[in-house]
Amino acid sequence: MADFAIFITEDAPKMTGPMPPPIPAGHDYDFINADAILNRLAVRDSRLVLPGGNSYAALILPDFATMRPAVARKLRELAAAGAKIIGPKPTRSPSLQNYPDCDTETRRFATWNPLPDAAALKLPPDVIAPTNILWTHRRTAEADIYFISNQSTNDCAATFSFRVTGRPACLWNPVNAEIQTITHTETNGCSSLDLRLSPLGSTFVVFGPVPSGTAPVNSSVARQIPVSGPWQVEFPSRRLEFPELASWTSRAEDDLRHFSGRAVYTKEINLPASAPNGRVTLDLGRVESLAIVTLNGKPFPTLWTYPYQVDVTDALQLGTNSLRVEIINSWNNRLVGDAALPKAQRRTSPTHNPFKPGAALLPAGLLGPVSLNVAQ
């Protein structure tokens, strides 16, 4: 649910570059064209509405002096019905149809009283979030749905504020469809809650009915058990012991530095008799690029994005636990390596290889740190 609709006129530049909207921070916007204004836009309770349910506090006009008479006439009707319009009034038509009377008609219809800017509405922010966060808001009859996305490669832990009250809040995980309730506080018409987003991670914050059986968010870690020491790593060509986790590109062996494919990490984890009594998550730390975890023979869904974590509570056992992690990386490093080899020795045969000999290699493998995190 955007607060503003930004009108893209017939003679506006194409949307091929950045177009920062003239709106205060914490508000979203949609673009709208002349066809939608003429045939779909109406006014209800002083808000501009579309048949699909979208509504806007105001329409923002671009900084242009031109507008077709038909559009100007429709804006006059909307303004008379209570719509708020921001931006300069047009003085002529961009079309030569019925020229020069078209310019006169445009000026005759442009009789509304525009607001100077979006700040004049004094709307409280819909979302207050860190600057590295992108978001969008949709409203249904039962819920307010916010999609929150961390644009940074670092963890983001902050307090977020949403312009909605009177409804319980849930987090909907877009990767695994998990739903969890989360506590929030309400002040001055807004709900505030603490969110932690993984690097480039995202979540849906939904204010509305709570599905039955939904468990609360448990973000605190009561105990962390490091999974340290050597790992056995099996490549297609050999089996090695890694004293500690490191990128394949740091190896001295040329075929491992340029390896692209699958390698299998195995390790035994000893769980003492004083077993944790909370939910236990296996945290792989940094992975480049995909991971498939198997614990004591029980496989888990493929992990392909941060956080590289999986709940292993039901697979853990007292004593020795056998952990297997398959890691698959991209083709980048093998293509770089092949670019430096004679054609007969190359292991790949792409129709086009954009890489040159000596091009940068991408980190590869299980980089960690790996741990078992016991929930509070």
C-alpha positions in Angstrom: 0.0 0.0 0.0 1.9 3.0 -1.3 1.2 6.5 0.1 1.8 8.2 -3.3 1.1 7.7 -7.0 3.7 9.3 -9.2 2.3 10.3 -12.7 4.5 9.4 -15.6 3.4 11.7 -18.5 3.7 10.9 -22.2 6.7 13.2 -22.6 8.5 12.1 -19.4 11.9 10.4 -19.9 12.0 6.6 -20.0 12.4 4.9 -16.6 15.9 3.6 -17.5 17.8 5.3 -14.7 17.4 6.3 -11.1 14.3 8.5 -10.5 14.3 9.5 -6.8 10.7 10.4 -5.9 10.1 13.7 -4.2 8.7 12.1 -1.1 9.9 12.0 2.5 11.7 8.9 3.8 9.5 6.1 5.2 6.9 6.3 2.4 6.4 4.1 -0.7 5.1 5.0 -4.1 3.7 3.5 -7.3 4.0 4.8 -10.8 0.8 5.5 -12.7 0.2 6.5 -16.3 -2.4 8.5 -18.1 -4.5 5.5 -19.1 -5.0 4.5 -15.5 -5.8 8.0 -14.5 -8.4 8.4 -17.2 -10.1 5.1 -16.9 -9.4 3.6 -13.5 -8.7 6.2 -10.9 -11.4 7.4 -8.5 -11.7 9.1 -5.1 -13.0 7.5 -1.9 -12.8 9.1 1.5 -10.4 11.7 0.1 -8.0 9.0 -1.1 -7.3 8.0 -4.7 -8.3 4.4 -5.3 -7.9 1.8 -8.1 -10.3 -1.1 -8.7 -7.7 -3.6 -7.5 -7.7 -2.0 -4.0 -4.6 0.2 -4.2 -5.2 3.6 -2.7 -3.0 6.7 -2.4 -3.0 9.8 -0.2 -1.9 12.0 -3.1 -0.9 12.1 -6.8 2.5 13.6 -7.5 2.9 15.3 -10.9 6.3 15.4 -12.6 8.1 18.7 -13.1 6.7 19.2 -16.6 4.6 22.0 -18.0 2.7 19.7 -20.4 -0.4 17.6 -20.0 -3.1 16.5 -22.4 -6.4 18.3 -22.0 -8.3 15.0 -21.2 -5.9 14.2 -18.4 -6.1 17.7 -17.0 -9.9 17.5 -17.1 -9.9 14.2 -15.2 -7.5 15.6 -12.6 -9.9 18.6 -12.1 -12.7 16.1 -11.4 -10.6 14.1 -9.0 -9.6 17.2 -7.1 -13.2 18.4 -6.9 -14.0 15.0 -5.3 -11.3 15.5 -2.6 -8.1 14.2 -4.2 -4.8 15.8 -3.2 -2.5 16.7 -6.1 1.2 17.7 -5.7 3.3 19.4 -8.3 3.2 22.2 -10.9 0.0 22.8 -12.9 0.4 22.3 -16.7 0.3 25.2 -19.1 0.2 23.5 -22.5 -0.5 20.2 -24.2 2.4 17.9 -25.5 0.1 16.9 -28.4 -0.6 18.8 -31.6 -4.1 17.5 -31.7 -6.5 20.4 -32.0 -3.5 22.8 -31.9 -3.4 25.6 -30.7 -6.8 25.2 -28.8 -5.4 22.2 -27.0 -3.0 24.4 -25.0 -5.9 26.7 -24.0 -8.0 23.7 -22.9 -5.2 22.3 -20.8 -4.9 25.7 -18.9 -8.7 25.9 -18.6 -9.0 22.5 -17.0 -6.0 23.0 -14.6 -7.9 24.7 -11.9 -7.0 22.6 -8.9 -5.0 24.0 -6.0 -1.9 21.8 -5.7 0.1 21.1 -2.6 3.7 22.4 -2.6 5.2 19.0 -1.8 4.6 15.6 -0.2 5.7 16.8 3.2 2.7 19.2 3.3 0.5 16.2 4.0 2.3 15.5 7.3 1.8 11.8 6.9 3.7 9.8 9.6 6.2 7.3 8.0 4.7 4.0 7.0 8.0 2.3 7.9 11.0 3.4 9.9 14.0 1.2 9.1 17.8 1.4 8.5 18.9 2.9 5.3 20.1 -0.4 3.9 16.6 -1.8 4.0 14.1 -1.9 1.1 10.5 -2.6 1.8 7.0 -2.6 0.3 3.5 -2.7 1.9 0.4 -4.4 0.8 -3.0 -4.3 2.6 -5.8 -6.8 2.5 -9.1 -6.9 4.3 -7.6 -8.9 7.1 -3.9 -8.0 7.2 -1.1 -5.5 6.6 1.8 -7.2 4.9 5.2 -5.7 4.8 8.1 -7.3 2.8 11.4 -6.3 4.3 14.7 -6.9 2.5 18.3 -6.4 3.7 20.4 -5.0 0.9 23.6 -5.3 2.8 26.1 -8.3 2.9 26.2 -7.8 6.7 23.8 -8.9 9.4 21.1 -6.3 10.2 19.7 -6.1 13.8 17.5 -3.1 14.4 14.2 -1.8 15.7 11.6 -1.4 12.9 8.5 0.7 13.1 5.3 0.1 11.1 2.3 2.4 10.8 -0.3 -0.1 12.0 -1.8 -1.0 15.4 -4.3 -3.3 17.0 -3.1 -6.5 15.3 -0.8 -9.3 16.3 2.4 -9.6 14.3 4.0 -12.7 12.6 7.2 -13.2 10.6 6.7 -15.3 7.4 10.0 -16.8 6.1 10.1 -16.5 2.3 12.6 -19.3 2.0 11.1 -22.1 4.0 7.5 -20.8 4.6 8.0 -20.9 8.3 5.7 -18.7 10.4 6.5 -17.3 13.8 4.8 -14.9 16.1 6.8 -11.9 17.3 6.1 -9.4 20.1 5.8 -5.7 19.4 4.9 -2.5 21.2 2.4 0.1 20.1 3.0 3.9 20.4 1.4 6.9 18.7 -0.3 4.8 16.0 2.8 2.7 15.2 4.0 -0.8 16.1 7.7 -1.4 16.8 9.5 -4.7 16.9 13.1 -5.9 16.8 14.2 -7.7 13.7 17.4 -9.5 12.8 18.0 -10.1 9.1 20.9 -12.2 7.7 23.1 -10.8 4.9 20.9 -10.1 1.9 18.1 -11.7 3.9 14.4 -10.9 3.9 11.1 -11.6 5.7 7.4 -10.8 5.6 6.1 -8.9 8.6 2.4 -9.6 8.7 0.0 -7.8 11.1 -3.2 -9.8 11.1 -4.7 -13.2 12.0 -2.2 -15.7 13.5 -2.4 -19.2 12.0 -3.1 -21.9 14.5 -0.1 -23.7 16.0 2.3 -20.8 15.3 5.3 -20.7 17.6 6.9 -17.5 18.9 10.2 -16.3 17.5 13.1 -17.5 19.6 16.1 -15.4 18.5 18.2 -15.8 21.7 20.9 -18.4 21.9 21.5 -19.9 25.3 24.5 -21.9 24.4 26.8 -22.2 21.4 28.8 -25.4 20.8 31.6 -24.8 18.3 32.2 -27.5 15.7 35.9 -27.2 15.4 38.9 -29.3 14.5 39.8 -31.1 11.3 37.3 -32.1 8.6 37.6 -34.9 6.1 36.9 -33.4 2.6 36.3 -35.7 -0.4 36.8 -34.3 -3.9 36.2 -36.4 -7.0 39.9 -36.8 -7.5 41.1 -37.2 -3.9 40.3 -37.3 -0.2 42.0 -34.8 2.1 42.0 -33.6 5.7 41.4 -29.9 6.2 43.0 -28.9 9.6 40.6 -25.9 9.6 38.0 -24.6 7.2 39.3 -22.5 4.3 38.4 -21.7 0.7 39.4 -24.2 -1.9 41.1 -21.3 -3.7 43.7 -21.0 -0.9 45.0 -24.5 -1.6 48.4 -25.1 -3.3 47.0 -27.8 -5.6 46.0 -26.1 -8.9 43.2 -28.5 -9.6 41.6 -27.7 -6.2 42.1 -23.9 -6.6 40.1 -24.1 -9.8 37.7 -26.8 -8.8 34.0 -26.4 -9.6 31.6 -29.0 -8.5 30.8 -31.0 -5.4 32.9 -31.8 -2.4 31.7 -33.7 0.7 32.8 -32.6 4.2 32.4 -35.2 7.0 33.0 -35.0 10.7 31.9 -36.6 13.9 30.4 -34.5 16.6 30.4 -35.8 20.2 27.3 -34.7 22.2 27.9 -35.2 25.9 25.4 -36.7 28.3 24.4 -33.2 29.5 22.5 -32.7 26.2 20.8 -29.4 25.5 17.1 -29.2 26.3 16.2 -26.5 23.7 15.9 -26.5 20.0 19.3 -27.0 18.3 20.3 -25.3 15.0 23.3 -26.2 13.0 24.9 -23.0 11.8 27.3 -23.5 8.9 28.5 -19.8 8.9 29.6 -18.8 5.4 29.0 -21.2 2.5 30.1 -20.8 -1.1 27.7 -21.6 -2.6 25.2 -24.4 -1.8 25.0 -26.9 1.1 23.2 -30.1 1.7 23.3 -31.3 5.3 22.9 -34.9 6.5 23.1 -35.7 10.2 23.1 -39.3 11.4 21.6 -40.3 8.0 18.8 -37.8 8.1 18.9 -35.4 5.1 17.8 -31.8 5.3 16.6 -29.3 2.6 19.3 -27.7 0.4 20.7 -24.4 1.9 21.3 -21.8 -0.8 21.2 -18.5 0.9 22.0 -16.9 4.3 21.5 -17.9 7.0 23.0 -21.3 6.3 21.2 -22.8 9.2 19.0 -25.9 9.8 17.1 -27.2 12.8 18.8 -30.5 13.6 17.1 -31.2 17.0 15.2 -34.3 15.9 18.3 -35.9 14.3 20.8 -35.3 17.2 21.6 -38.1 19.6 23.7 -38.5 22.7 27.3 -39.5 22.0 28.7 -39.6 18.5 26.9 -37.9 15.7 27.9 -38.3 12.0 27.7 -35.0 10.1 27.9 -34.8 6.3 27.8 -31.6 4.4 27.9 -31.5 0.6 29.1 -28.2 -0.9 28.6 -27.2 -4.5 30.1 -24.0 -5.9 29.7 -22.2 -9.3 31.5 -22.7 -12.6 33.5 -19.5 -12.2 36.8 -21.0 -11.0 36.9 -23.9 -13.4 36.3 -21.6 -16.4 39.1 -19.3 -15.1 41.4 -22.3 -14.8 40.5 -23.6 -18.3 41.1 -20.2 -19.9 44.9 -20.7 -19.1 45.1 -24.3 -20.5 45.5 -25.6 -24.0 42.2 -26.5 -25.5 42.9 -30.2 -25.4 43.4 -30.1 -21.6 40.3 -28.1 -20.7 37.6 -29.8 -18.7 34.8 -27.5 -20.0 33.7 -26.6 -23.5 31.4 -23.6 -23.3 30.3 -21.8 -26.5 31.7 -18.6 -24.9 34.1 -18.2 -22.0 34.2 -14.6 -20.8 37.1 -15.2 -18.4 40.7 -14.5 -19.1 43.7 -16.4 -17.7 44.5 -15.2 -14.2 41.0 -13.7 -13.6 39.8 -13.4 -10.0 38.6 -16.6 -8.4 35.5 -16.7 -6.2 35.7 -18.1 -2.6 34.6 -21.7 -2.6 33.7 -24.4 0.0 32.5 -24.5 3.6 34.1 -21.5 5.3 32.3 -21.5 8.6 32.6 -21.0 11.5 30.3 -24.0 12.2 28.4 -24.3 15.5 25.5 -25.9 17.2 23.3 -23.1 18.6 20.9 -24.1 21.4 17.9 -21.9 21.7 16.9 -20.2 25.0 
